[in-house]
Amino acid sequence: MRTGFFNEREQIMNENFICENINVNEEGHLTFAGLDTSDLAATFQTPVYLMDEERIRVNCRAYTEAFKEHFGGESRPLYASKANSFKYIYKIMKEEGMGIDVVSGGEILCAYKAGYDLSKAFFHSNNKTDADIAFAMDLGIGHFVVDGFEELYAIEEEAARRDMVQDILLRITPGIDPHTYVQVNTGTVDSKFGTAIETGQADEIIEAALGLPHIHLNGFHCHVGSQVFAEDVFERAAVVMVKYIAHINRKYGYLAPILNMGGGFGVRYVDTDPYLDVSKKIADLAEAIHATCEREGIPVPTIIMEPGRSIVADAGMTLYTVGSVKRIPYYKNYVSVDGGMSDNPRYALYGSKYTCYTANRMNEERDMNCNVVGRCCESGDIIQRDVQLPSDTQRGDIVAVCTTGAYNYSMASNYNKIPMPPIVMITDGQAKEVVRRQTFEDLISLDVD
Ligand SMILES: Cc1ncc(COP(=O)(O)O)c(C=O)c1O
């Protein structure tokens, strides 16, 4: 079992690769989690999502250990299910002592069916329906993270009907710009998420929550954005939130027991992305929180974070088979693969960057500039633009797209009635399907004849 982010030997061997768990074997084939990707493609067919269980566990431990060291007590990390939700992942989270967050009835059910204890779950979403609220309560959700007034009253009503008191956090918008993709920026006042401090509405919703008999306000949540690299964004958000806790304490005599700082640490998709040391980032965050609590004269709350991407992204890789290589003289080369925006919509959504390889030609010069594109009937169906692959890349070759463990399977669709790929988990050198491939029959199974 690898225990840290930097294993010196692996770092030297892998210095040319984007992730620590990839390498090249004697046959010139790309390996992932120690296994030959060409063999994996032959065994499981393509497209296929690969996941490295050990890497997921190493990433979890970076958080759990840093939390123990810098916060202690009840402070803990939660895994953000939205990054990748399937039963097996909840089994890992349970074993690693991670809490979870969920954003829908579907994620709640998936975790529940995996045997995950939902009292440790936090339920997000800016628009929980009455049915969502009732379903979550039926299954014993620990906390709702309440986004606004209507939802607050809907939860109060449902809890009253059940004659119970429901734990909640309130999602507060701190007014911090994380400088990430605009689509995943959530910390600024102009956002569909949360209730803003700046407008005074956050004070109002807290006052309202404190007055409801079936609501137990257990603290505050904030989330500034995702794929965040900018220096000190989390520290600045923490300072705003701790000062806000102190303000609410002075105003209403209410001292928030929990402060949930959300998720968002960036991961490396391409060489130019910086490397973030999670342990160091948590140490910096802890310092900012401790110092601000001291200045404000309040005790340090229980701290929660909810990372998704930095738990699973580099534990994933997608393999595709090349169908065609179209060369348009003086224009562009297109390498078409047997998946696309249906299994990875992130380029289409955000222009996200990825590192791609021709997995069975790793010793060949990467001398062809091309766009790696999918098989969907859309010009925007692009996995990555301006990739360097060997010019011999041809039909039947395997293209590997790295760092696809987050927001790929969870964002996949059946566009063009394309079945979703399976998830193959690699554990101690053994590969097994933990999510099977969708069949054509699955695709039409909901249609009423
Ligand atoms: C409320 C909330 N928490 C946690 C996360 C996870 O963020 P990340 O995957 O960047 O760690 C997100 C993602 O956008 C989010 O919206």
The ligand as a Gaussian input file, in Angstrom:
#p B3LYP/6-31G(d) Opt

LIG

0 1
 C      -21.443000      21.997000      -2.140000
 C      -20.294000      21.279000      -2.743000
 N      -19.489000      20.581000      -1.936000
 C      -18.446000      19.872000      -2.419000
 C      -18.151000      19.888000      -3.768000
 C      -16.979000      19.096000      -4.258000
 O      -16.024000      19.897000      -4.865000
 P      -14.688000      19.259000      -5.443000
 O      -15.078000      18.073000      -6.238000
 O      -14.100000      20.337000      -6.266000
 O      -13.840000      18.911000      -4.273000
 C      -18.944000      20.628000      -4.643000
 C      -18.631000      20.674000      -6.076000
 O      -18.851000      21.591000      -6.780000
 C      -20.057000      21.338000      -4.109000
 O      -20.859000      22.037000      -4.907000

